[in-house]
Amino acid sequence: MTNEYYPQPFRFTPENAREMAARSWQARQKRKAKLEAEAARGRQSTPQSERLALQLERVERLMDKTSNADTLQKLSAAHARLFNAWQVLTETPNPGSRRVKSRSIRPAPSVIELPEPTQ
């Protein structure tokens, strides 16, 4: 039973179903490889970023243990500063961002030739 308003443009056959499944599998493999490459790039760290990561873990453990509001506020401020420094070192994008903010390289200002003043 076909709908006269929305006709099916083609019929599924075993051959085109196999082809569509292969395309879908290839697309999934491509996405998976891309995510793995991005994760591997993120794992390339420096000694400074490793040190900051350890400090972040230490601050988080202290935040879990404290019940004093003033101490918690100070630890959360320290965590934010450490995280920003770690984020810059590892070139991790902000949450919700699609890409890393690249270091902006400004072009050299162009020199404008001015005519000689006439007297």
N, C-alpha and C positions, 0 to 999 in steps of 0.2 A: 504494500500500500504506500504510494508516494503522495506527498503533499503537493498540490498544484501550485501553491504559492511559493514554496521553497523546494524546488527540485534538487535532487542530489546530483552534483556535477559529475560524479564518477562512482563506480561501484568498487567496493573492496574485493580484491581477489587475493589469493594466496601470494601471488608474485608482488603486487604493489604493497601489500601488508608487510612482507618480508623486507622490501626496500625501505619503507617508512620506519620499520623497527631498526634497521641498520643505521639510517640517518640519525635517529634518536639516540642510539647507543654512541655513535661518533660524537654527537653534540655533547652528551654527558661526559664522555672521556676528555673532550677538549676543555670543558668547564673545570673538571677535576684537575687536569694538568695545570691550568691557569692558577687555580687556588693553591695548589701545592707549590708552584713556583713563587707565588707571592708570599707564602708562609716561609719558604726557605730563605727568601731575601730578607724577611723580617728577623729570622734567626741569626743572621750575620750581625754580630754585635761587637762592641768594643769593650775594653776593660772599664771605661767610664760608665757605659750603659749598664754593665753587669753590676758595678758597685751601686749605682742608683737603684737598680732593681732590688738588690738586697736591702738597701735602706728603706725602700717602699714597703717591702714585706715586713720589716721590723716595725715601721710606723703602724702598719695595719694590725699587727699583733698587739701593739700597745693600745690601739683604738678599741680592739675587742675587749681588752681587760679593764679599761677605765670606766668609771661610772660618774666621774666628776665632769660637769658640763664645760667648765672653763678649760680643763685639760683636753677634753675632746675637741673643743673648738681650736685650740692651739695645734693639736695633732692633725686635724683635718686641713688646716692652713699649710702646715709643713708638707703634708701629703700632696696637696695641690701644687706647691712649688716644685717638689721633687718630680712629680709626674710630668709637669711641663718641661722640665729639663730632660727627663728621660725620653719624652716624646720628640723633642728636637734632635737628640742624639741618634735615635733609631729611625727618624723620619716616619713616625707613625702618624697617620692622619687623625684628625679630630673625629669623634664619634659622629656618624652620619655623613662624613665627607667621603667622596668617591676617590679622591686622589690626594697624594701628599702635596703639601704646599712646597713648591720648588723654590730654591733660592733664587730670588729675582736678581738678574744681572741687568743692570741698567746700561743702555748704550751710552757711549761717550757723547756729550752734548756737541751738536754740530756747530761749527764756527761760521758765523754769518759775516760775510765781507761787507763792510760799510764803505761807501764812497768817501774819498778824501774831501774834507770841507773846503769850499772855495771862498776866497775873500775878495 
